[in-house]
Amino acid sequence: MKSDLPSILISRIRGLLLGLGLLFVSPLLPGCITTRVTTEPDCNTPANVTYTQQTTTAYFWGLKQPTDITPPCDRRFNHLNGVTVKSTFAHYLLSTVTLGVVNKRHVRWCCAPYVPPTDSI
């Protein structure tokens, strides 16, 4: 009976090298998914508009939703101006390891600046 030990060993070494290659290349990839909702004027326009950020977590494939985010916007003009939802490689890795039980997202937003109503001429 002929032994296939060298071919099995070569196959395992190739798989290991491929896995190591993917492990080292994957952090170099840009952000995975980003969703941005923007209205006018953009948050970048006024100098005093600041961003607020929070990481949310959904469990059990979305069956347990993350808690709602209540933005601390000015109550006179309670509008969001820009929202960015981003997933990092670590979030996808965590989701993969937990088989989708834990899903994290990074949410970043800014409030629209207060614009007082103007009277008609």
All heavy atoms as an XYZ file, in Angstrom:
941
protein
N       0.839     -1.168      0.000
C       0.000      0.000      0.000
C       0.887      1.235      0.000
O       1.784      1.388      0.805
C      -0.889     -0.035      1.234
C      -1.853      1.058      1.252
S      -2.997      0.709      2.620
C      -4.120      1.963      2.301
N       0.598      2.150     -0.904
C       1.405      3.344     -1.065
C       0.901      4.443     -0.136
O      -0.285      4.695     -0.025
C       1.340      3.801     -2.523
C       2.262      4.914     -2.829
C       2.201      5.238     -4.295
C       3.128      6.394     -4.594
N       3.066      6.751     -5.978
N       1.816      5.117      0.517
C       1.439      6.180      1.457
C       1.278      7.496      0.713
O       2.080      7.854     -0.141
C       2.516      6.300      2.518
O       2.226      7.400      3.337
N       0.232      8.246      1.022
C      -0.007      9.573      0.450
C       0.399     10.676      1.413
O      -0.080     11.799      1.327
C      -1.483      9.739      0.093
C      -1.885      8.884     -1.075
O      -1.025      8.631     -1.938
O      -3.062      8.499     -1.134
N       1.288     10.348      2.351
C       1.683     11.309      3.370
C       2.283     12.584      2.780
O       1.899     13.684      3.191
C       2.644     10.653      4.358
C       3.032     11.512      5.545
C       1.802     11.881      6.354
C       4.031     10.784      6.407
N       3.201     12.538      1.802
C       3.751     13.795      1.262
C       2.689     14.661      0.597
O       2.701     15.874      0.770
C       4.783     13.329      0.236
C       5.167     11.979      0.674
C       3.940     11.385      1.281
N       1.756     14.061     -0.149
C       0.732     14.883     -0.801
C      -0.228     15.486      0.218
O      -0.676     16.625      0.060
C      -0.025     14.068     -1.837
O      -0.733     13.021     -1.217
N      -0.555     14.763      1.272
C      -1.422     15.304      2.331
C      -0.713     16.438      3.054
O      -1.300     17.489      3.344
C      -1.823     14.189      3.319
C      -2.753     13.201      2.628
C      -2.490     14.776      4.560
C      -3.069     11.981      3.468
N       0.581     16.259      3.316
C       1.362     17.291      3.993
C       1.457     18.552      3.144
O       1.286     19.678      3.644
C       2.755     16.740      4.318
C       3.635     17.628      5.177
C       2.998     17.854      6.534
C       4.997     16.999      5.335
N       1.687     18.384      1.842
C       1.760     19.544      0.937
C       0.420     20.250      0.877
O       0.343     21.477      0.902
C       2.232     19.090     -0.460
C       3.708     18.712     -0.393
C       2.013     20.187     -1.494
C       4.243     18.078     -1.666
N      -0.654     19.498      0.836
C      -1.987     20.104      0.802
C      -2.269     20.894      2.070
O      -2.815     21.997      2.026
C      -3.031     19.005      0.621
O      -4.317     19.528      0.718
N      -1.882     20.373      3.206
C      -2.096     21.094      4.472
C      -1.239     22.348      4.564
O      -1.655     23.373      5.074
C      -1.823     20.172      5.645
C      -2.908     19.139      5.780
C      -2.791     18.401      7.050
N      -3.897     17.449      7.111
C      -4.305     16.874      8.181
N      -3.710     17.115      9.316
N      -5.312     16.040      8.167
N      -0.013     22.262      4.058
C       0.859     23.449      4.073
C       0.283     24.529      3.173
O       0.276     25.707      3.524
C       2.294     23.055      3.658
C       2.945     22.243      4.785
C       3.129     24.287      3.343
C       4.297     21.672      4.434
N      -0.253     24.142      2.005
C      -0.884     25.134      1.120
C      -2.078     25.793      1.809
O      -2.270     27.005      1.737
C      -1.347     24.465     -0.171
C      -0.254     24.219     -1.141
C      -0.824     23.660     -2.419
N       0.245     23.262     -3.316
C       0.091     22.479     -4.343
N      -1.116     21.972     -4.600
N       1.094     22.178     -5.112
N      -2.902     25.008      2.459
C      -4.054     25.561      3.176
C      -3.631     26.498      4.290
O      -4.225     27.556      4.495
N      -2.583     26.132      5.001
C      -2.072     26.978      6.084
C      -1.531     28.287      5.532
O      -1.795     29.370      6.072
C      -0.987     26.228      6.860
C      -0.364     26.994      8.021
C      -1.394     27.234      9.112
C       0.833     26.241      8.561
N      -0.776     28.213      4.434
C      -0.233     29.433      3.826
C      -1.349     30.324      3.303
O      -1.287     31.554      3.431
C       0.744     29.083      2.713
C       2.081     28.484      3.186
C       2.936     28.096      1.981
C       2.819     29.460      4.072
N      -2.373     29.731      2.705
C      -3.512     30.514      2.216
C      -4.227     31.190      3.379
O      -4.564     32.382      3.312
C      -4.484     29.616      1.443
C      -5.723     30.311      0.904
C      -5.342     31.361     -0.127
C      -6.687     29.298      0.320
N      -4.438     30.470      4.461
C      -5.078     31.052      5.647
C      -4.262     32.170      6.242
O      -4.785     33.222      6.604
N      -2.953     31.983      6.349
C      -2.082     33.036      6.880
C      -2.069     34.249      5.961
O      -2.066     35.392      6.423
C      -0.668     32.499      7.083
C      -0.486     31.562      8.275
C       0.938     30.994      8.286
C      -0.778     32.278      9.573
N      -2.077     34.004      4.663
C      -2.115     35.113      3.701
C      -3.386     35.930      3.850
O      -3.357     37.164      3.869
N      -4.522     35.260      3.965
C      -5.795     35.965      4.141
C      -5.828     36.703      5.475
O      -6.370     37.805      5.572
C      -6.957     34.986      4.056
C      -7.271     34.442      2.668
C      -8.353     33.377      2.744
C      -7.685     35.562      1.735
N      -5.240     36.111      6.500
C      -5.211     36.749      7.817
C      -4.416     38.038      7.790
O      -4.804     39.038      8.384
C      -4.624     35.776      8.844
C      -4.594     36.268     10.283
C      -6.002     36.376     10.820
C      -3.768     35.332     11.131
N      -3.295     38.067      7.060
C      -2.468     39.262      7.018
C      -2.981     40.306      6.034
O      -2.758     41.484      6.213
C      -1.019     38.903      6.691
C      -0.319     38.235      7.838
C       0.092     36.928      7.735
C      -0.088     38.916      9.022
C       0.725     36.297      8.798
C       0.540     38.303     10.089
C       0.946     36.985      9.977
N      -3.683     39.896      4.988
C      -4.182     40.837      3.986
C      -5.487     41.479      4.434
O      -5.739     42.650      4.141
C      -4.351     40.125      2.628
C      -5.095     40.993      1.642
C      -2.995     39.739      2.070
N      -6.319     40.767      5.151
C      -7.652     41.269      5.485
C      -7.647     42.574      6.287
O      -8.507     43.423      6.056
C      -8.461     40.188      6.194
O      -7.820     39.789      7.365
N      -6.728     42.831      7.232
C      -6.745     44.138      7.909
C      -6.410     45.297      6.980
O      -6.691     46.445      7.298
C      -5.684     43.995      9.005
C      -5.547     42.557      9.221
C      -5.800     41.916      7.880
N      -5.812     45.025      5.845
C      -5.462     46.091      4.919
C      -6.649     46.546      4.093
O      -6.591     47.578      3.427
C      -4.335     45.622      3.984
C      -3.037     45.208      4.702
C      -2.049     44.669      3.689
C      -2.456     46.373      5.465
N      -7.720     45.776      4.102
C      -8.892     46.134      3.314
C      -9.596     47.316      3.975
O      -9.606     47.441      5.194
C      -9.834     44.943      3.200
C      -9.243     43.719      2.492
C     -10.222     42.561      2.569
C      -8.933     44.049      1.060
N     -10.223     48.171      3.183
C     -10.940     49.305      3.777
C     -12.178     48.840      4.517
O     -12.522     47.665      4.500
C     -11.300     50.162      2.568
C     -11.293     49.237      1.432
C     -10.300     48.165      1.753
N     -12.869     49.771      5.180
C     -14.082     49.456      5.927
C     -15.037     48.651      5.084
O     -15.141     48.835      3.882
N     -15.735     47.765      5.706
C     -16.526     46.805      4.961
C     -17.807     47.425      4.420
O     -18.003     47.484      3.233
C     -16.838     45.623      5.856
S     -15.357     44.730      6.338
N     -18.688     47.878      5.257
C     -19.958     48.435      4.803
C     -20.194     49.725      5.556
O     -20.076     49.769      6.764
C     -21.115     47.466      5.068
C     -20.934     46.206      4.253
C     -22.451     48.124      4.762
C     -21.948     45.140      4.570
N     -20.536     50.748      4.834
C     -20.867     52.023      5.437
C     -22.141     52.542      4.805
O     -22.258     52.572      3.590
C     -19.738     53.043      5.221
O     -18.552     52.522      5.798
C     -20.076     54.374      5.841
N     -23.087     52.915      5.642
C     -24.319     53.528      5.167
C     -24.372     54.930      5.735
O     -24.228     55.119      6.935
C     -25.537     52.735      5.644
O     -25.410     51.397      5.206
C     -26.817     53.340      5.112
N     -24.552     55.895      4.876
C     -24.543     57.278      5.330
C     -25.814     57.956      4.846
O     -26.155     57.866      3.670
C     -23.311     57.992      4.783
C     -23.184     59.412      5.239
C     -21.861     59.988      4.748
N     -21.837     61.409      4.862
C     -21.444     62.061      5.942
N     -21.047     61.392      6.979
N     -21.444     63.366      5.968
N     -26.499     58.609      5.765
C     -27.697     59.372      5.441
C     -27.385     60.823      5.747
O     -27.003     61.158      6.858
C     -28.899     58.900      6.285
C     -30.127     59.713      5.959
C     -29.133     57.420      6.077
N     -27.530     61.669      4.766
C     -27.166     63.065      4.946
C     -28.257     63.956      4.390
O     -28.822     63.678      3.341
C     -25.845     63.373      4.214
O     -24.854     62.478      4.687
C     -25.413     64.788      4.468
N     -28.549     65.024      5.116
C     -29.474     66.033      4.620
C     -28.711     67.344      4.520
O     -27.554     67.434      4.903
C     -30.657     66.198      5.579
O     -30.147     66.588      6.845
C     -31.440     64.913      5.708
N     -29.349     68.349      4.018
C     -28.690     69.657      3.885
C     -28.987     70.507      5.094
O     -30.113     70.507      5.572
C     -29.174     70.349      2.620
C     -28.739     69.655      1.364
C     -27.239     69.675      1.156
O     -26.594     70.636      1.622
O     -26.715     68.740      0.572
N     -28.115     71.286      5.608
C     -26.704     71.357      5.293
C     -25.952     70.211      5.937
O     -26.413     69.617      6.889
C     -26.282     72.692      5.891
C     -27.203     72.870      7.033
C     -28.509     72.264      6.609
N     -24.822     69.906      5.422
C     -24.021     68.794      5.915
C     -23.422     69.154      7.270
O     -23.268     70.308      7.623
C     -22.911     68.491      4.912
C     -22.250     67.166      5.203
O     -22.779     66.416      6.031
O     -21.209     66.888      4.599
N     -23.101     68.115      8.047
C     -22.514     68.337      9.371
C     -21.157     69.003      9.275
O     -20.705     69.619     10.227
C     -22.357     67.010     10.107
S     -23.883     66.306     10.654
N     -20.497     68.870      8.196
C     -19.158     69.425      8.073
C     -19.183     70.922      7.833
O     -18.166     71.586      7.940
C     -18.399     68.738      6.944
C     -18.180     67.278      7.246
O     -18.071     66.888      8.385
N     -18.133     66.470      6.213
N     -20.338     71.472      7.482
C     -20.400     72.875      7.142
C     -20.252     73.788      8.357
O     -19.351     74.599      8.405
C     -21.719     73.173      6.404
O     -21.812     72.296      5.295
C     -21.742     74.598      5.931
N     -21.102     73.662      9.378
C     -20.918     74.543     10.539
C     -19.738     74.086     11.392
O     -19.484     72.888     11.525
C     -22.221     74.411     11.314
C     -23.137     73.621     10.470
C     -22.332     72.913      9.455
N     -19.066     75.051     11.975
C     -17.864     74.717     12.731
C     -18.186     74.116     14.086
O     -17.399     73.360     14.631
C     -17.022     75.978     12.913
N     -19.343     74.430     14.655
C     -19.611     73.988     16.017
C     -20.450     72.717     16.095
O     -20.896     72.347     17.163
C     -20.292     75.102     16.801
C     -21.579     75.536     16.124
O     -21.883     75.065     15.033
N     -22.309     76.421     16.748
N     -20.685     72.049     15.010
C     -21.453     70.804     15.023
C     -20.515     69.656     15.368
O     -19.463     69.495     14.758
C     -22.130     70.549     13.664
C     -22.793     69.189     13.641
C     -23.141     71.631     13.392
N     -20.889     68.878     16.347
C     -20.047     67.761     16.768
C     -20.762     66.446     16.499
O     -21.988     66.372     16.496
C     -19.733     67.842     18.262
O     -20.962     67.844     18.984
C     -18.944     69.090     18.594
N     -19.988     65.440     16.278
C     -20.518     64.098     16.060
C     -20.621     63.363     17.385
O     -19.816     63.557     18.281
C     -19.591     63.308     15.130
C     -19.777     63.630     13.670
C     -18.993     64.575     13.052
C     -20.749     62.968     12.927
C     -19.158     64.856     11.710
C     -20.921     63.244     11.600
C     -20.124     64.186     10.990
O     -20.292     64.470      9.674
N     -21.612     62.517     17.473
C     -21.773     61.622     18.610
C     -21.728     60.210     18.057
O     -22.256     59.955     16.966
C     -23.112     61.871     19.316
O     -23.218     63.246     19.623
C     -23.219     61.061     20.588
N     -21.132     59.301     18.794
C     -21.020     57.941     18.291
C     -21.334     56.929     19.373
O     -21.168     57.200     20.560
C     -19.641     57.695     17.705
C     -18.505     57.992     18.622
C     -17.181     57.968     17.865
O     -17.130     57.773     16.658
N     -16.103     58.166     18.576
N     -21.804     55.789     18.932
C     -22.186     54.716     19.849
C     -22.086     53.398     19.092
O     -22.357     53.327     17.902
C     -23.611     54.964     20.333
C     -24.106     53.957     21.331
C     -25.494     54.331     21.847
O     -25.945     55.459     21.687
N     -26.154     53.380     22.444
N     -21.728     52.362     19.807
C     -21.692     51.027     19.222
C     -22.931     50.277     19.679
O     -23.223     50.215     20.868
C     -20.427     50.281     19.653
O     -19.289     51.029     19.230
C     -20.371     48.900     19.033
N     -23.682     49.756     18.728
C     -24.902     49.021     19.045
C     -24.677     47.536     18.762
O     -23.875     47.169     17.909
C     -26.088     49.519     18.211
O     -25.798     49.305     16.840
C     -26.356     50.981     18.474
N     -25.417     46.706     19.472
C     -25.267     45.267     19.326
C     -26.635     44.621     19.183
O     -27.531     44.883     19.983
C     -24.557     44.666     20.553
O     -23.334     45.357     20.763
C     -24.275     43.196     20.350
N     -26.777     43.818     18.156
C     -27.988     43.007     17.974
C     -27.611     41.551     18.240
O     -26.514     41.110     17.906
C     -28.535     43.165     16.571
N     -28.521     40.827     18.861
C     -28.251     39.435     19.217
C     -29.228     38.504     18.500
O     -30.321     38.912     18.118
C     -28.399     39.238     20.729
C     -27.392     40.020     21.527
C     -27.734     41.249     22.081
C     -26.111     39.546     21.717
C     -26.809     41.977     22.811
C     -25.182     40.262     22.447
C     -25.541     41.481     22.992
O     -24.616     42.199     23.712
N     -28.806     37.295     18.369
C     -29.627     36.196     17.832
C     -30.217     36.544     16.467
O     -31.419     36.514     16.276
C     -30.718     35.803     18.833
C     -30.171     35.443     20.176
C     -30.357     36.292     21.248
C     -29.435     34.291     20.349
C     -29.824     35.985     22.484
C     -28.905     33.966     21.584
C     -29.103     34.809     22.652
N     -29.351     36.906     15.553
C     -29.684     37.161     14.159
C     -30.726     38.277     14.037
O     -31.585     38.260     13.164
C     -30.161     35.894     13.475
C     -29.198     34.785     13.693
C     -28.055     34.543     12.994
C     -29.259     33.784     14.706
N     -27.403     33.459     13.510
C     -28.134     32.967     14.561
C     -30.169     33.506     15.725
C     -27.887     31.889     15.389
C     -29.922     32.438     16.551
C     -28.797     31.646     16.377
N     -30.683     39.234     14.948
C     -31.594     40.368     14.902
C     -32.877     40.153     15.670
O     -33.741     41.035     15.683
N     -33.048     39.010     16.306
C     -34.272     38.786     17.075
C     -34.316     39.693     18.306
O     -35.375     40.140     18.716
C     -34.393     37.316     17.489
C     -34.585     36.332     16.336
C     -34.570     34.899     16.850
C     -35.885     36.618     15.611
N     -33.162     39.944     18.928
C     -33.087     40.926     20.015
C     -32.390     42.154     19.449
O     -31.181     42.162     19.239
C     -32.322     40.376     21.209
C     -32.288     41.355     22.371
C     -31.533     40.802     23.555
C     -31.551     41.732     24.734
N     -31.105     43.068     24.485
N     -33.178     43.172     19.174
C     -32.669     44.384     18.548
C     -31.900     45.228     19.554
O     -32.162     45.170     20.757
C     -33.833     45.202     17.985
C     -34.514     44.547     16.802
C     -33.615     44.560     15.573
O     -32.952     45.550     15.289
N     -33.588     43.440     14.874
N     -30.950     46.032     19.067
C     -30.255     46.938     19.981
C     -31.211     48.009     20.497
O     -32.249     48.286     19.889
C     -29.155     47.543     19.109
C     -29.594     47.332     17.720
C     -30.465     46.128     17.704
N     -30.829     48.602     21.625
C     -31.671     49.655     22.200
C     -31.683     50.860     21.269
O     -30.717     51.120     20.540
C     -31.145     50.083     23.578
O     -29.796     50.508     23.418
C     -31.224     48.930     24.554
N     -32.796     51.572     21.287
C     -32.922     52.749     20.440
C     -31.963     53.834     20.905
O     -31.699     53.978     22.099
C     -34.347     53.280     20.477
C     -35.321     52.329     19.800
O     -34.868     51.504     18.988
O     -36.524     52.440     20.080
N     -31.493     54.572     19.953
C     -30.592     55.685     20.245
C     -31.434     56.957     20.244
O     -32.135     57.243     19.281
C     -29.485     55.781     19.188
C     -28.618     54.526     19.218
C     -28.652     57.034     19.402
C     -27.628     54.450     18.089
N     -31.361     57.687     21.340
C     -32.046     58.972     21.423
C     -30.994     60.066     21.327
O     -30.254     60.297     22.277
C     -32.808     59.090     22.757
O     -33.678     57.971     22.877
C     -33.620     60.363     22.804
N     -30.895     60.704     20.179
C     -29.839     61.706     20.025
C     -30.154     62.953     20.852
O     -31.303     63.388     20.931
C     -29.863     62.014     18.529
C     -31.196     61.586     18.065
C     -31.667     60.515     18.970
N     -29.139     63.501     21.481
C     -29.350     64.703     22.306
C     -29.360     65.971     21.455
O     -28.549     66.875     21.657
C     -28.162     64.662     23.264
C     -27.092     63.989     22.475
C     -27.780     63.001     21.570
N     -30.281     66.046     20.531
C     -30.356     67.214     19.651
C     -31.119     68.336     20.351
O     -31.832     68.115     21.334
C     -31.061     66.849     18.347
S     -30.182     65.618     17.375
N     -30.972     69.528     19.817
C     -31.688     70.695     20.333
C     -33.187     70.461     20.182
O     -33.675     70.147     19.098
C     -31.248     71.926     19.537
C     -31.760     73.214     20.145
O     -32.683     73.161     20.994
O     -31.231     74.275     19.787
N     -33.926     70.578     21.292
C     -35.356     70.249     21.269
C     -36.154     71.222     20.405
O     -37.251     70.912     19.969
C     -35.898     70.228     22.678
C     -35.256     69.127     23.497
C     -36.069     68.808     24.733
N     -35.402     67.821     25.533
C     -35.526     66.508     25.347
N     -36.265     66.064     24.374
N     -34.886     65.659     26.127
N     -35.623     72.404     20.160
C     -36.338     73.352     19.309
C     -36.310     72.906     17.844
O     -37.189     73.258     17.064
C     -35.698     74.740     19.410
C     -35.766     75.318     20.814
C     -34.968     76.575     20.906
N     -33.541     76.242     20.750
C     -32.571     77.124     20.675
N     -32.830     78.408     20.743
N     -31.323     76.728     20.546
N     -35.300     72.145     17.476
C     -35.112     71.766     16.075
C     -34.527     70.365     16.074
O     -33.367     70.148     15.774
C     -34.153     72.767     15.410
C     -34.127     72.686     13.924
C     -35.212     73.079     13.176
C     -32.993     72.230     13.261
C     -35.172     73.027     11.801
C     -32.948     72.167     11.887
C     -34.042     72.572     11.161
N     -35.332     69.392     16.492
C     -34.862     68.039     16.764
C     -34.715     67.240     15.468
O     -35.555     66.414     15.138
C     -35.822     67.356     17.730
C     -35.224     66.128     18.355
O     -34.027     65.922     18.286
N     -36.063     65.322     18.948
N     -33.655     67.493     14.738
C     -33.408     66.800     13.481
C     -31.991     66.254     13.463
O     -31.064     66.935     13.889
C     -33.570     67.738     12.284
C     -34.938     68.285     12.133
N     -35.956     67.584     11.548
C     -35.457     69.464     12.503
C     -37.042     68.315     11.553
N     -36.776     69.470     12.125
N     -31.874     65.041     12.946
C     -30.541     64.514     12.673
C     -30.086     65.052     11.334
O     -30.878     65.215     10.405
C     -30.558     62.991     12.633
C     -30.708     62.295     13.964
C     -30.756     60.792     13.742
C     -29.558     62.637     14.872
N     -28.826     65.302     11.242
C     -28.306     65.845     10.004
C     -27.511     64.810      9.220
O     -27.571     64.774      8.019
C     -27.430     67.054     10.293
C     -27.258     67.903      9.083
O     -27.947     67.708      8.099
N     -26.356     68.842      9.144
N     -26.795     63.978      9.858
C     -26.012     62.968      9.158
C     -25.849     61.748     10.030
O     -25.564     61.863     11.205
N     -26.055     60.582      9.463
C     -25.920     59.332     10.189
C     -25.015     58.411      9.385
O     -25.207     58.256      8.179
C     -27.289     58.644     10.414
C     -27.114     57.329     11.143
C     -28.228     59.553     11.162
N     -24.048     57.827     10.051
C     -23.158     56.872      9.410
C     -23.183     55.590     10.223
O     -22.964     55.623     11.428
C     -21.720     57.414      9.337
O     -21.735     58.652      8.659
C     -20.812     56.436      8.603
N     -23.472     54.475      9.559
C     -23.448     53.160     10.194
C     -22.300     52.396      9.572
O     -22.236     52.276      8.346
C     -24.782     52.401      9.984
C     -24.732     51.050     10.662
C     -25.940     53.217     10.503
N     -21.418     51.900     10.404
C     -20.202     51.290      9.887
C     -19.929     49.980     10.601
O     -20.160     49.858     11.796
C     -19.037     52.251     10.106
C     -17.800     51.935      9.364
C     -16.802     53.049      9.562
C     -15.768     53.010      8.471
N     -14.828     54.106      8.598
N     -19.466     49.018      9.854
C     -19.037     47.733     10.407
C     -17.553     47.571     10.118
O     -17.112     47.803      9.000
C     -19.805     46.582      9.773
O     -21.166     46.692     10.072
N     -16.827     47.196     11.114
C     -15.395     46.994     10.933
C     -15.113     45.510     10.710
O     -15.992     44.665     10.841
C     -14.622     47.479     12.165
O     -15.027     46.676     13.278
C     -14.897     48.942     12.453
N     -13.875     45.238     10.413
C     -13.478     43.844     10.220
C     -13.662     43.055     11.510
O     -14.072     41.896     11.485
C     -12.019     43.771      9.763
C     -11.517     42.370      9.658
C     -11.921     41.559      8.614
C     -10.654     41.852     10.613
C     -11.484     40.257      8.517
C     -10.209     40.558     10.528
C     -10.621     39.754      9.474
N     -13.383     43.687     12.639
C     -13.552     43.000     13.935
C     -15.020     42.647     14.164
O     -15.326     41.581     14.706
C     -13.031     43.877     15.066
N     -15.931     43.546     13.732
C     -17.356     43.244     13.875
C     -17.728     42.020     13.046
O     -18.483     41.155     13.502
C     -18.197     44.431     13.438
C     -18.046     45.621     14.338
N     -18.330     46.894     13.924
C     -17.634     45.735     15.622
C     -18.120     47.737     14.918
N     -17.686     47.052     15.951
N     -17.219     41.956     11.827
C     -17.524     40.791     10.977
C     -16.873     39.529     11.515
O     -17.456     38.455     11.452
C     -17.082     41.036      9.538
C     -18.047     41.896      8.799
C     -17.740     43.198      8.473
C     -19.301     41.412      8.435
C     -18.639     43.996      7.821
C     -20.199     42.198      7.788
C     -19.867     43.494      7.473
O     -20.771     44.278      6.830
N     -15.682     39.673     12.057
C     -15.012     38.511     12.634
C     -15.790     37.989     13.834
O     -16.009     36.781     13.970
C     -13.580     38.888     13.034
C     -12.692     37.748     13.493
C     -12.499     36.745     12.367
C     -11.359     38.284     13.960
N     -16.269     38.897     14.683
C     -17.077     38.499     15.837
C     -18.373     37.828     15.385
O     -18.781     36.804     15.934
C     -17.395     39.722     16.708
C     -18.294     39.463     17.910
C     -17.589     38.558     18.909
C     -18.693     40.777     18.549
N     -18.988     38.391     14.362
C     -20.227     37.799     13.847
C     -19.972     36.413     13.259
O     -20.784     35.503     13.421
C     -20.833     38.713     12.789
O     -22.014     38.167     12.290
N     -18.829     36.248     12.618
C     -18.504     34.944     12.028
C     -18.222     33.911     13.107
O     -18.711     32.790     13.037
C     -17.281     35.087     11.112
O     -17.595     36.041     10.096
C     -16.916     33.760     10.478
N     -17.446     34.309     14.114
C     -17.087     33.375     15.185
C     -18.321     32.950     15.970
O     -18.461     31.789     16.354
C     -16.021     34.018     16.110
C     -15.830     33.218     17.378
C     -14.710     34.151     15.365
N     -19.253     33.880     16.179
C     -20.461     33.554     16.948
C     -21.588     33.046     16.053
O     -22.718     32.918     16.528
C     -20.939     34.782     17.733
O     -21.258     35.817     16.802
C     -19.895     35.250     18.715
N     -21.299     32.799     14.794
C     -22.289     32.307     13.821
C     -23.486     33.242     13.706
O     -24.636     32.813     13.561
C     -22.739     30.895     14.177
C     -21.632     29.844     14.210
C     -22.187     28.518     14.679
C     -20.973     29.709     12.859
N     -23.234     34.536     13.803
C     -24.287     35.528     13.622
C     -25.089     35.826     14.868
O     -26.035     36.604     14.802
N     -24.739     35.241     15.992
C     -25.493     35.504     17.226
C     -25.256     36.936     17.702
O     -26.174     37.607     18.149
C     -25.113     34.478     18.318
C     -25.726     34.849     19.652
C     -25.557     33.091     17.893
N     -24.030     37.430     17.558
C     -23.684     38.789     17.990
C     -23.313     39.609     16.768
O     -22.419     39.248     16.021
C     -22.503     38.763     18.991
C     -22.145     40.170     19.424
C     -22.841     37.896     20.183
N     -24.052     40.706     16.540
C     -23.776     41.608     15.426
C     -23.615     43.015     15.967
O     -24.540     43.568     16.549
C     -24.928     41.589     14.408
C     -24.912     40.336     13.605
O     -23.939     40.042     12.965
N     -25.998     39.587     13.657
N     -22.435     43.581     15.774
C     -22.162     44.935     16.255
C     -22.084     45.890     15.069
O     -21.650     45.515     13.979
C     -20.847     44.974     17.026
C     -20.927     44.298     18.367
C     -19.665     44.564     19.159
C     -19.831     44.108     20.574
N     -20.548     45.047     21.400
N     -22.523     47.125     15.312
C     -22.432     48.200     14.338
C     -22.013     49.465     15.068
O     -22.411     49.700     16.196
C     -23.774     48.455     13.646
C     -24.339     47.269     12.905
C     -23.560     47.021     11.635
N     -24.149     45.962     10.854
C     -23.777     44.706     10.885
N     -22.812     44.345     11.685
N     -24.345     43.801     10.128
N     -21.238     50.260     14.381
C     -20.795     51.535     14.921
C     -21.633     52.627     14.263
O     -21.617     52.767     13.046
C     -19.307     51.713     14.625
C     -18.696     52.850     15.325
N     -18.403     52.826     16.660
C     -18.342     54.061     14.890
C     -17.878     53.974     16.998
N     -17.832     54.748     15.940
N     -22.382     53.380     15.065
C     -23.272     54.423     14.555
C     -22.712     55.776     14.969
O     -22.361     55.980     16.121
C     -24.704     54.252     15.116
C     -25.630     55.309     14.543
C     -25.233     52.869     14.830
N     -22.650     56.679     13.995
C     -22.119     58.019     14.238
C     -23.107     59.012     13.646
O     -23.566     58.840     12.517
C     -20.764     58.127     13.564
C     -20.045     59.410     13.784
C     -18.676     59.319     13.115
N     -17.979     60.565     13.272
C     -17.321     61.162     12.310
N     -17.253     60.620     11.129
N     -16.712     62.282     12.524
N     -23.454     60.062     14.392
C     -24.434     61.005     13.893
C     -24.122     62.403     14.407
O     -23.358     62.589     15.341
C     -25.845     60.598     14.304
C     -26.129     60.738     15.758
C     -26.606     61.844     16.388
C     -25.919     59.759     16.763
N     -26.707     61.596     17.730
C     -26.304     60.332     17.991
C     -25.457     58.453     16.765
C     -26.222     59.644     19.181
C     -25.385     57.773     17.961
C     -25.770     58.368     19.145
N     -24.784     63.361     13.790
C     -24.724     64.740     14.262
C     -26.121     65.328     14.174
O     -26.950     64.886     13.381
C     -23.730     65.575     13.471
S     -24.220     65.875     11.785
N     -26.368     66.288     15.001
C     -27.667     66.954     15.007
C     -27.595     68.165     14.088
O     -26.563     68.822     13.970
C     -28.023     67.406     16.420
S     -28.220     66.035     17.566
N     -28.723     68.454     13.474
C     -28.787     69.633     12.619
C     -28.736     70.871     13.493
O     -29.317     70.897     14.581
C     -30.071     69.616     11.807
N     -28.013     71.899     13.069
C     -27.967     73.119     13.864
C     -29.339     73.796     13.865
O     -30.108     73.675     12.906
C     -26.906     73.966     13.158
C     -26.841     73.420     11.776
C     -27.215     71.979     11.868
N     -29.619     74.479     14.952
C     -30.903     75.167     15.082
C     -30.966     76.321     14.101
O     -30.060     77.157     14.024
C     -31.083     75.675     16.511
C     -32.315     76.512     16.686
C     -33.571     75.944     16.552
C     -32.219     77.866     16.975
C     -34.715     76.710     16.705
C     -33.351     78.643     17.133
C     -34.591     78.056     16.997
O     -35.723     78.815     17.137
N     -32.020     76.343     13.346
C     -32.258     77.430     12.400
C     -33.562     78.086     12.818
O     -34.632     77.480     12.689
C     -32.349     76.911     10.951
C     -32.648     78.051     10.007
C     -31.080     76.177     10.569
N     -33.509     79.292     13.362
C     -34.751     79.927     13.811
C     -35.651     80.252     12.620
O     -35.170     80.583     11.532
C     -34.274     81.197     14.510
C     -32.895     81.420     14.046
C     -32.349     80.109     13.601
N     -36.949     80.103     12.818
C     -37.854     80.403     11.699
C     -37.822     81.901     11.389
O     -37.692     82.737     12.285
C     -39.222     79.961     12.222
C     -39.085     79.925     13.700
C     -37.655     79.664     14.006
N     -37.924     82.189     10.120
C     -37.910     83.592      9.703
C     -39.324     84.021      9.352
O     -40.138     83.220      8.888
C     -36.993     83.789      8.492
O     -37.430     82.911      7.452
C     -35.547     83.467      8.850
N     -39.601     85.290      9.588
C     -40.916     85.824      9.232
C     -40.948     86.119      7.745
O     -39.944     86.427      7.119
C     -41.185     87.112     10.019
C     -41.335     86.840     11.500
O     -41.718     85.698     11.840
O     -41.074     87.751     12.302
N     -42.138     86.041      7.198
C     -42.264     86.362      5.776
C     -42.237     87.871      5.598
O     -42.598     88.641      6.483
C     -43.566     85.792      5.223
O     -44.653     86.349      5.914
N     -41.787     88.285      4.455
C     -41.663     89.726      4.173
C     -42.975     90.241      3.651
O     -43.639     89.757      2.846
C     -40.533     90.002      3.163
C     -39.228     89.550      3.771
C     -40.499     91.471      2.808
C     -38.045     89.692      2.829
